[in-house]
Amino acid sequence: MKKTWLLPVLLTALSASAFSQKKGVFVSDAVLVVAQQAQVDYKGLIRKASAKDAKALSDLFEFSRLLDGATLNDHMQTCLELIPVATDEVYAKALESRSSGLKLHLLKNIEVAQARTQKEPLKKPISEWAPYTWEALNGREVNIVKPQDAKKSSTASTMGIDALQQTQEGQTAPQPGALAPPAPNATPSSPSAPPAGRRGNR
């Protein structure tokens, strides 16, 4: 009985391990050495950034100033692979607050990272899969539209169109929660009576 129970648990653990490796972010040993010398907790920053910590992302961006050559390329690959993990919105907002010089520095080197990464979706133009980050990299203001805001805007727009149509038809749009006014000369419906002076067929 114990063996039967242990097998699914072992398979689940192995699957989880494989999944985490697939979802993981590239980390260079050479960059870790530089980070240690600079007294930067590089792995800790990556862990926090993966949990959508904007401050950790900002620190990773700033850390790129200390690198060049191969270590810069490795670090940029790490930064690239963090975009979908931290989410485009969080990443873009953290990047937006950096200096224009740093954004240009990252933009110049991110194409090399796209050529190096093993994650095929990240090789596509960044504007397609991370539009907010692309705007931030190019020094433009990031205006993030939240799903609920877009839904409210759409609903308000629809209500406005309905009110306009009612006004054009000569009707007054009722206030929310109020009953619509009765139509002019409206009378309660009643069975129609035969015209006076006429009798029905016998």
Secondary structure, DSSP 8 states (H G I E B T S, - for coil): -HHHHHHHHHHHHHHHHHHHHHH-----HHHHHHHHHTT--HHHHHHHHHTT-HHHHHHHHHHGGG--HHHHHHHHHHHHHHHHHH-HHHHHHHHHTS-HHHHHHHHHHHHHHHHH-S-GGGGS-HHHH-HHHHHHHTT-------HHHHHHHHHHHHHHHHHHHHHHTT-----TT------TT----------TT-----
